[in-house]
Each structure stands twice: as C-alpha cells, then as structure tokens.
C-alpha cells in the first residue's frame, strides 16, 4: 500500500498507515480508501451543519451527508439535546426504555402503509428481517431482487462474491428495475414459491444513471405481489424521509407490505426499522430476531427528535429547492465549459456522470478539483442534500464545481 500520495494530508496518511497494519486492507466496504478520488480524506475530525472537517483541518461543504444519515445537519441542536438527555439516564439497559414505545407509536403514525414497526440497528438488519418475515408469512422461499441493487452486506446481498456460497442465494431471482418483462419472467420462474418482491425507492445502483420507478413498474410490482400473496418489500434505507415523509412510493399511490428504513431516521444515530401491514403482524411476531444494542434508548431519542423537527417544516420542499439550485447550476456550468454531463435522480439525491467516461477518470478528476476548492462530492454514488444546506452553501459548492469544470476543460480529459 502506498501512502505517499497523501503527504499533503499528513494526519490522514498516518492514520491510514496505522490502520493498514491492524485492520485488513485498512478499512471495510464502501469506506475503503482505494475507492476515494485523489486527495480525498478518509478520516474526519468533526461535522457541523452541512460542514465537515477532516483530520488535517480542511473544511468542506458536504454533499454526501455521511452517505445519507445526516438529514437535518450534523450536531443539530434539537437532536443533540434529546441525545444528551437520554445519555444522562441510560442507553443500553436490561430492556428498552420508554422511548421504544414512544418512537414506535410515532413511527407507525407517520409511515403511510404501516400498522406496526420493529427496530434494529443497520439497514442490512432491516432488509434481512423483511425477507425473513415474508418467508415466515407465506411459507414460501423465492425473493425477487433487482440486478445490482444494493440491499446490504449480508451473504444474501453483499456485492462481493468472496465468502458467499451459491446456497446463500439459492432462492433469489433477479429482475431488471423498471423492466416489466423481466419482472414477469422472474415471477413466472418463482411459480407458486414466491415469498416477496424487493424494490428500492428508486434505482440507485453504484456508478449507474439513477432512475425513478415508472408508474407502470410500481403498479406491476404491486399487482404481482398481491396476486401471488407475496410481500411487496420496499427498501427505503437510502430514500427514507428525503422523497416523501410517509414513504417514497406515496406519490405513485403504491403502498408496500413491508418496508426497511435506516440511515436518516435518527439523524446519524444507529437505528433501523421494519414497518409492516396487519396481515404480516403474526409472522413478524414469530420470527426470532434481536441484537444486543437494538433497544438502545439514545438512538430512539434521536429518532423521536428527528420526527419532531421534520413535523415542523417542509423538509422535502427545502431539499428540492436546494437540489434544483444545484442541478441548474451544474447544467449551466457544464454548458458554459462545453462539457457533457448527465445528471440523474431526484434533485435531493443527485448524481453527476460525464459522457464518455467509462473509467470515471473525468468524474474522479472533477471531484478531486471540487474537493480542493472546498466541496465534498462523489463521482459514482448518489449524493445527498440536508436541511442544513442553504442557497449560499450551494452557491459555494457551485463556485467549487465551476473551478472543477474549468480544470477539466483545460485537461486532455474533457
Ligand atoms: N439498502 C440500501 C438501499 C442502502 O443504501 C443501504 C446502505 N447503503 C443498505 C440497504 C444497508 O444499510 P447498512 O449499511 O446500514 O447495513
């Protein structure tokens, strides 16, 4: 491993070097340094609002929002007060705190499809619990999942094959998101053994153009699930609260039977949830699922406070305003610099891809230049906006991207 590229970030380089000796490859999964654009820090010291400081003291306006959890701003005062109150009296105890019931009531009330809720810690916990409930309820085995959709890092869904057996995935059948024919084929293949169809809020596969679900696709997923008596499972882990508070398929008029939530629901504190409909309540009650930390009070206090804050504002509208300003700014800059970009996804969870950029060299260079001008973007993964972003922040990000476009237009890569 060569750490010499990071001499301008000496603390980051030193932490990477130390980690490399005691942690396999230095870091797991999506936080692995090998996937970061040049000059990107791996280690951060602190966050406030929409700002991040890396360990070498550089400050950035953050458009990744800790990969989604930062919904309202880092260290949002109302969330932090609720956290401190709970921390002062207890987090991990012999059983749950009253926050468990308070949050469950409030969560069910706000999630449009839900009659009940169960809590976990990570998104993978939630998606896996959804699968288990669907199978327990139907007594069937097959689960349909979209090709290359990310649902977590357990053997049934991890994107890397190492350590995974064919048996781990024996009962998954793949379809293509938004492709009715492939969905029909997968349903036919499952035959009378269909337990559930899993869908993401929208198609947000890494390094690919983002796609909103078409109305026809959403209808078809609902129809197939209902006809087969299978569960429609919506993976809201990434989309939850950012597209629509009651559920991201609400604007399509389609309600899931089970829903997996995490990331933003406790504004950065570790919590996930599965919501479901009444007819799946018994199955949910009969599976055995738990974790030492799942009932911890602090994350639940943070989640209650997150609901309180989002009840008082039109969060989605704010995110859309900021997102539209960013998208329009990028469109104009790209045109001014004569560089072709493809912007996709909902504006509050945007992705910028460059034309003729199979190896992502343009995207990586663009992000590296934006970073050196104070904006933290991502070249391959959808980005995230949060409540703490203001028009002024987005203008500052656009100043950074203008310089990044300029650098790109002067390079051989354009
Ligand atoms: N589903 C989706 C759609 C996700 O984006 C993620 C995390 N990126 C997960 C599931 C897994 O969540 P976690 O990393 O918390 O296990």
Boltz pocket constraint, residues with backbone or C-beta under 6 A from the ligand:
constraints:
  - pocket:
      binder: B
      contacts: [[A, 67], [A, 121], [A, 122], [A, 123], [A, 124], [A, 125], [A, 127], [A, 150], [A, 151], [A, 152], [A, 153], [A, 200], [A, 235], [A, 236], [A, 237], [A, 238], [A, 239], [A, 262], [A, 263]]
      max_distance: 6.0
